[in-house]
Amino acid sequence: MLRISRHLASLTLALAVASLGFQTAAAQGADDVIEEIVTTGSRSAKPRSASDSPVPIDVISADDLTAMGNTADLTDNIKAMIPSYTATPATGDGSAFVRPTSLRGTAPDQVLILVNGKRRHRSALVQFFAPAAGNGAHGVDIGMIPSMAVKQVEVLRDGAASQYGSDAIAGVINFIMKDAREGGQVQVQYGEHYEGEQSMRIGANIGLPIGDSGFVNATIDYVENDALSRGVQRVVDEAALLAAGVPAAQIGADAPFGDAPFLQSWGRPETEGTRFFLNSGFDISSSAELYARFGLANTDGRYRFFYRDPAHSSLTQHRTDGFTGLPAGFTPFLDGAQDDSSIAVGVQGEFDSGMLYDFSFNYGKSELDYILNNTVNGDLALVGACPACTISQMRFDVGGYSQEETNINADFSIPASDNVNFAFGFEAREETFTTFAGEAA
């Protein structure tokens, strides 16, 4: 097991200047209504609309996010709503389960992802099969957030590194979670691309009151997506197998997605996941609020690799020893299991001097484990006497990764004038990346 830890501490000082034309909701006429109040893009606590923001902000409502069906997870919803945000299809290995994303053509880890203004922990995967800009990137997997738990999404589609740090080179995406203290919603979605390619999503959200002004808002979301098969048969390989006398029924018989006789599958992987999120807050005094947020997600996926013909190098020694099995070759497939958890606890309020404060503790962990199926290790001994010998093992635990992040923050803000806000803060962060070895075989 390889473990890498990094401790980070920083003191930041920022001077934020709001746009000169800013007016509070109270200062505007009684007939004027601010449609969206945004917090991203400024350290000032003054309410403002997206049009009043000193930087361009896109605001996506909960209704827009949950209106789409046949989406694998929240990644697809954001991709459809934000023109400058892209998410490539599953590309292989771990990138089949943690999809490479990009804002304005940059790497996944050059976009700062926030949940209610707090840094979201990164996934366990360091991208390898991502597009060129994303290779080696270590970004956040927003697919672990249940879409029904989101109240709105604020997207700063401009470089914000000077204000938020180097993670925000491409911009900022801030997920504002639901905070209703009453009511609820149950949603069921079902769709089908072709026969046997179904997508189903069941979600529920409920808000409950705590005391006079506190709330607990909880969401649970279950998604199941069949694999999509968009390939064609490897005609040359099929013809060679038939010419070698392999029965047609054995060609592609190991297809895990029901798309036999295809020797190789192309399309979206098979995925299934349960995601839970709880957001809460209540007043502990007339000028202070205690808040807590908790998230938990468990997902599984399956991705199919390239076809290996009967003369593949992994079978060379076995063939020399007299092994006659796997006459149609084989196609491995990879199972990926993800566990994701996060918790944020803090106190925010206002001192008698008028200075706003926010003390918080934030912890997140992502773990990704792999099982490689239907493959051959040519160094393992055969079982039995050839030609009746068999391969001893074709399913392997190949290990995995985990990423843990702990953040302790103290943020302060005070208005210096109607149009100038002074903000400063302290952050201590520990990051731990761990690689788990697989089984010896």
N, C-alpha and C positions, 0 to 999 in steps of 0.2 A: 504494500500500500504506500503510495506516494502522497505526502501531504505538504502543501505549500501555504504558509500563512504570511499575511502582510498587514501591518498596523499602520494606519494613516491618521494623522491629526492635522487639522488646518484651522486657521483663524481667517475669516473672510470679512471684508468691509465693503459695503456697496452703497452708492448714492443713486437713488432712483428718482427720475424726474418725470412726472406725469405730463400728459399733453396739456397745453395751456388752455385748451377749450373745454376742459373737464367741468362737468357739473354733477353734483350728487343728485340722487333721485328726488330728495326733498326740495332741492333748488329748482328742479325742472317743474314745469307746469303740472297741474293735477291731471291733465289729460295726457301727459307724456308717460309712456310706459317703456321701461327697459326690458327687452325681451329676454336677454341672457345676461347674467352677472358672471364675469370671468375673474379668476384669480391669477392665472398664468401670465407671465410676462412683466411682472412688477412686484417689488417687495412691499408696495404700499397696500394697506388694508382697506383703502377706500373702495366702495363698490363702483363698478364701471361696466359698461356694455362692451361688446367686442368692437363696435365702431369707435369707441372712445379710447381704446387701448393704444399705447404708443408703438406697439408692434402688431403685425397682422395675426389675428387669432381666429381659427375655425372652431365653431362650437357645434357638436353633434349631439342630438338629444337621444334619450333612451328609446323613444319610439322608433327613431330611425335605425338604431342599432339592432333592435329585436324584430324588425319588420321582414328581414331577409331569411329565407329558408335555404336548406341544403348547404349550409356553411359548416366547415370542419370545426371552427372555433372562432373566438373573437378576432383572430388575425384576419380572417376573410371579411368580417364585417367592416373593420377599419380600412382594409384595402379597397373595398367597394365605395367607401364614403370620402376618402381623402385622395385627391388626384396625385399628389406627390409621394404617396406612400405605396410601396410595392412589397409583395410577398411572393417569392417564387414557389412553384410547386415543389413537392417533396423531391429531393435530388439524390438521395442515397445515404446509406449509413445513418448517423445520428441526425442529419439534416432532414430525414424523412419524418422525424418526430418533433424537432425544434426547427421550424422553418426559418430560413434566412429572410430577414426583412430589411427595408431600406427606406429612409426619408430623404428625398432630394438626391438620390443616387449614391448615398454614402453607406458605410458599413453599419451593421446592426448595433454595435456598441458606441456609435457616434450620435445616437439619439437618446436623450435623457427621458426615462419613463418614470412618472410619478403617480402615486395613488394618494389622493387627497393632499397633494403637495409634498409627500414624503417619497424618498427614493425607493424604487422597487428593486429587489434583489435580482441578480442575473441568473440565467439558467446554467445548468451544469455543463452544457455542451460548448466547446470551442469549435466554431464552424470550420469545416474542411471542404465539403462539396458545394459551398456557396458560390455565387458569382464572384468575379475577381475582386471586387471591392470588399467582399465579406469574408474572404478566406482568412482564417486566424482570428476572426472577431469573436468576442465573448459578450453577447448581448442578452437582453431581457426577453423572456418568452411570455408575451402578453396573452397567449392562448390559454394560460392557466387561470385567467380571470374570468368568472362567469359573466356573460354579457347582460344577463338580467339584473345583476347587482349594480350596474353602472347607471348613474343619474344623467351624466353628460360627459363628453370628452372634449377637452380643450387642447387644440393643436397649434403650437407656435411654429409656423413653417419658415423659420428664419434662424440663422446662426445665433445662439444665445450663450456662447462659452464665456463671455465676459461677465455675465451675471450668474450663470448656473454652474460654471466649471466646464472642463474639457469634454465631459460626456455629452454636452449640448451643442457640439459643433454644427450638427445638422438641424437642431431644433429641440422642442420639448413636446411630449404628449403627457397630459395630466388627466388621469381618470378620476372623476368626481363620483363618489359612491352614493347610493341612495340613502337618505336620512329621514324618510317619512316615519312618523310615530304612530300611524294608524293606516288601515287599509292593507290591501295585498293584491296579488295577481298570480294566476296560474296560466301557463302558456304551453300549448302542445303544437309542435310543427312536424310535418311529415312530407317527404318528397321522394321522387324516384326519377333517376336519369334514364336508365334502361332497365329491363327486367332483371331483378336480382341486385340492383344497385340503389339501395334504399338509404335514406337519411332520416333520422328521427331525433327529436329534441323535446325534452320535458323539463319545464322549469317552474319554480314557485318562489314568490317573494312576499314577505309579510313585515309590517311595521308595528311595533308595540311601544306603548308609552312607559316611561319610568318617571315617577313623580310628576311634578307640574310641567316640566319642560324637557325632561330627558327622553331618550328614545333608544330602542334596539331595532335594527333593521337587518333581517336575515334572508339569504338567498341560497337555494340549492338548485343545481342544474345538471341534467344528465343528457349526454349526447352519444349517439351511436351512428357511425357512418360506414357503410359497406365500401369495399375497395372498388375503384372505377377501373375498368379495363378498356384501354383505348389503343391497343397495339394490333398488329397483324402477325400472322404466323411467320416464323423464320423458315421461309420456303426452302432455301438451300439445305439447311440442316434437316428439315423434315424429309426432303427427298433422299438425302444421304442415308438416313435411318431406315427408310422404307427399302432402299436398294440393298441395305445390309441385312434385310430380313427381319427387322424389328416389327412386331405386330403393331398395327395402327392404334390399338387400344392402349398401348404402353407409352405412346408419344404424348408428352405433356400431362401424364396422369398424376404427377406430383404437384400440380397447380393448386395453391391453397385458397384461391379466390373463386373457384368454380368456373374458371375460364379455360379449362382444357378444351382442345388439345394444344393450346398455346404453350410453347416451350419457355416463353418469357413474357412477363406481364409489364404493361406500361399504363400508368395512371395513378390516381390518388391512392395512398395506402389505406388500409383498413384501420379505423380508429374508434376508440370508445373511451369515455371519460366522465367522471363525476367531480363537480366543482362546487365548493361551498364558500360563502363569504358572509361575515357578520360585521356590521358597522354600528357603533354605539357612542353615546355621549350624554352627559348630564351635568348640571350646574352643581358645583361644590361650594359656591359663594355667589354673591351678587356680581362679582367681576372675574370669576374663574370657572373654567369648564374642564372636566376630566373626560377624555375620549379614549376609546380602545377599538382596534380593528383586528380581525382575525380571518385568515384565509387558508383553505385546505383544498388540494386537488390531487386526484389520482387518475392517470390516464394510461392507456395501453394502445400500442399500434403495431402493425405488421407491414413489412416492406419486402418485395421480392427482387432478387439480384439478377445478374446476367446468367444466361444458360451456359452450362459446361457440357461439352460433348463427351462421348464414351472414351475418347483418347486424351482427355484432359490430363495435364501434368500431375494433378493430385492423385490420379489413378495409375500412373506409370508403374510404380513399384508393385502395386496390387496386381496389375495385369501380368507383370513379369512372374509373379508368384502363382499365376494360374487363376486369378479371380475373373469370373465371367458375368458377375452381376452388373446391374445398372446399364443394360444394353441400350437404353434410350438416353443415357446421360442423366444429369440432374441439374436442378436450379435451386440454389439456397434461398432462404428467406429469413429476415431478421425481425425479432420481436423486441420492442422497446417499451419499458415500463417506467413511468415518471411519477415521482412523489414530490409535491410542492407544498410548502407551508410558510406562512408569514404571520407576524404579529406586530402591532404598533400600539404603544401606550404613551399617553402624554397629558400634559396640563397646559392649557393656554388661557390667557386672560389679559388684564390691563392693570398696571401699577397706578398708584394714586397720582403719579406725575404725568400720566397719559401715555407712557411707553407701553407698547404691546409686547408680550412675551409668549414663547412657546417652547416648553421643555419636553423632549420626546425620546423614547427608546424604540428602536425598530430592528427586528430580526427576521431574516428570511433564509430558507434553505431549499435547494433544488437538487434532486437526485435522479439519475438516469441509469438504468440497468439494462443490459443486453442479453438476449438468448439467440444464438445462431442455430438455425434448423436446416435439416436436409443438406448437410455438407459433409465433406470427407477430409480427414487428416491422414495423408498418405504415410505418415510415420507410425500410425497405430497398427498393431499386429492384427491380422485377420483371425477370425474364429472358425475353427474346424479345418478339415482337410479339403484342399481345392481339387476339383472345380466346384465342390459343394460348399466352399467356404463363404462366410458372410462378413460384412463390416461390423465391427463391434459397437461403434458409436457414431451417430450422425446428428446429434443434438448437443450443443455445448454452451455452457455459461462462460461468456467472454468478458465478464467484469462490467465496470461502469465508472461513473464520475459523480461527484457531489460538489456543490458550491454553497458555502455558508457566508452570510454577511451580517454584521452587527453594527448598527449606527446609533450613536448618542449625540443628540443635537440640542443646542440652546440658541434660539433665534430671537432677535429683538428688533423692534421697529418703532420709530417715533416721527410724526410729521414735523418738519421744520417750518413749513409755511403751507399755504393752500395748494401749491404746486410742487413742492419739494418734500421728499420723504427720506429719512436717514435710517438705514438698516445695517445691522451687523450680527455676527453669530459665531458659534464655535461648533465644530464637528469632530468627533473621534470615530474612526471606522476600522473594523477588523474584517479582513476577507480571508477565507480558507478554501482552497481548492484541493480536492482529494481524488486520486485515481485508485480504483479497486481492481486488483488482479482477478482474472477469471480462473477457472479450474485448470489444472495442469495439462489435461488432454487437449 
